[in-house]
């Protein structure tokens, strides 16, 4: 079992547990489902790698800069492929080059080949208004 948590953002949330067999059936049923689920899983791997590197629970809004800076080895203000690879393989050495490339692509909203802090904030669920305030 994986350790996960979720926060309900409405009064209508219902939590259900899905068996692995059912999850994979859903996952493989359609490319419109498979793509977003794949992105979610890859982002989660990145998040877990950041938690390991910073030795903190996943950062709150106030700690996002610290988490980003911990991964920004060359201190350029951008996370490139090599920095993402170093972070991810320190957590899971079995990740392939293709998987690392996919992770970078899920964060690289501007399709520049690197991840900016603004993209980082938006990917981790902040609204544009929240993101612009930090």
C-alpha positions as CSV (number, residue, x, y, z in Angstrom):
1,X,0.0,0.0,0.0
2,X,1.1,3.5,-0.8
3,X,1.0,6.3,1.7
4,X,-1.2,9.1,0.3
5,X,-3.4,11.8,1.6
6,X,-6.0,14.0,0.0
7,X,-7.9,17.1,1.0
8,X,-11.5,17.4,0.1
9,X,-12.3,20.9,-1.4
10,X,-16.1,20.6,-1.3
11,X,-18.7,19.2,1.0
12,X,-19.6,16.6,-1.6
13,X,-16.5,14.5,-1.5
14,X,-16.7,10.7,-1.1
15,X,-13.6,8.6,-0.5
16,X,-13.5,5.2,-2.1
17,X,-10.8,2.6,-2.1
18,X,-10.0,1.0,-5.5
19,X,-8.4,-2.4,-5.8
20,X,-5.2,-2.4,-7.9
21,X,-6.8,-4.6,-10.6
22,X,-9.6,-2.1,-11.0
23,X,-7.2,0.8,-11.1
24,X,-5.1,-0.8,-13.9
25,X,-8.3,-1.6,-15.8
26,X,-9.3,2.0,-15.6
27,X,-5.8,3.2,-16.4
28,X,-5.6,1.1,-19.5
29,X,-9.1,1.8,-20.7
30,X,-8.5,5.1,-22.4
31,X,-5.7,7.4,-23.4
32,X,-7.8,10.3,-22.1
33,X,-7.5,8.7,-18.7
34,X,-4.0,7.2,-19.0
35,X,-2.2,10.4,-19.8
36,X,-3.4,12.5,-16.9
37,X,-3.0,9.6,-14.4
38,X,0.5,9.0,-15.7
39,X,1.3,12.7,-15.2
40,X,-0.1,12.6,-11.7
41,X,2.0,9.6,-10.8
42,X,5.2,11.2,-12.2
43,X,4.6,14.4,-10.3
44,X,4.1,12.3,-7.2
45,X,7.5,10.7,-7.7
46,X,9.1,14.2,-8.0
47,X,7.3,15.3,-4.9
48,X,8.5,12.2,-2.9
49,X,12.1,12.9,-4.2
50,X,11.8,16.5,-2.9
51,X,10.6,15.2,0.5
52,X,13.6,12.9,0.7
53,X,16.1,15.7,-0.3
54,X,14.7,18.3,2.0
55,X,14.0,15.9,4.8
56,X,10.6,17.6,5.4
57,X,7.1,16.7,4.7
58,X,6.0,18.1,1.3
59,X,6.4,21.9,1.6
60,X,3.5,24.2,2.3
61,X,2.9,27.2,0.1
62,X,5.5,29.1,2.2
63,X,8.1,26.4,1.8
64,X,7.9,25.9,-2.0
65,X,10.8,28.2,-2.7
66,X,13.1,26.3,-0.3
67,X,12.1,23.0,-2.0
68,X,12.7,24.4,-5.5
69,X,16.0,25.8,-4.4
70,X,17.1,22.5,-3.0
71,X,16.7,20.9,-6.4
72,X,18.2,23.9,-8.3
73,X,21.8,22.7,-8.0
74,X,23.4,25.3,-10.3
75,X,21.2,28.1,-8.7
76,X,20.0,29.5,-12.1
77,X,16.4,29.7,-11.0
78,X,15.5,26.9,-13.4
79,X,15.5,23.1,-13.0
80,X,16.9,21.4,-16.1
81,X,16.9,17.8,-17.1
82,X,20.2,17.0,-15.3
83,X,19.0,18.5,-12.0
84,X,15.6,16.7,-12.2
85,X,17.6,13.5,-13.0
86,X,19.9,14.0,-10.0
87,X,16.9,14.6,-7.7
88,X,14.8,11.7,-9.0
89,X,17.5,9.1,-9.2
90,X,18.6,9.9,-5.7
91,X,15.1,8.7,-4.7
92,X,14.6,5.9,-7.2
93,X,17.7,4.9,-9.2
94,X,15.6,2.6,-11.4
95,X,13.9,5.5,-13.2
96,X,14.6,5.4,-16.9
97,X,15.8,8.4,-19.0
98,X,12.3,8.4,-20.7
99,X,10.6,8.6,-17.3
100,X,12.8,11.5,-16.2
101,X,12.1,13.2,-19.5
102,X,8.3,12.7,-18.9
103,X,8.6,14.2,-15.4
104,X,10.3,17.3,-16.7
105,X,7.6,17.6,-19.4
106,X,4.8,17.4,-16.8
107,X,6.3,20.5,-15.0
108,X,7.5,22.4,-18.1
109,X,4.3,24.2,-18.8
110,X,6.0,26.6,-21.2
111,X,7.7,23.8,-23.1
112,X,11.2,25.5,-22.7
113,X,13.0,22.3,-21.6
114,X,13.4,23.5,-18.0
115,X,11.1,24.1,-15.0
116,X,10.8,27.6,-13.7
117,X,9.7,28.4,-10.2
118,X,6.4,29.8,-11.5
119,X,5.7,26.5,-13.2
120,X,6.7,24.6,-10.1
121,X,4.2,26.6,-8.0
122,X,1.4,26.1,-10.5
123,X,2.0,22.4,-10.8
124,X,1.8,21.9,-7.1
125,X,-1.8,23.2,-7.0
126,X,-1.5,26.9,-6.4
127,X,-3.8,29.2,-8.2
128,X,-2.1,31.9,-10.3
129,X,-3.1,34.5,-7.7
130,X,-1.5,32.4,-4.9
131,X,1.6,31.7,-7.0
132,X,2.1,35.4,-7.8
133,X,2.0,36.3,-4.1
134,X,5.2,34.4,-3.2
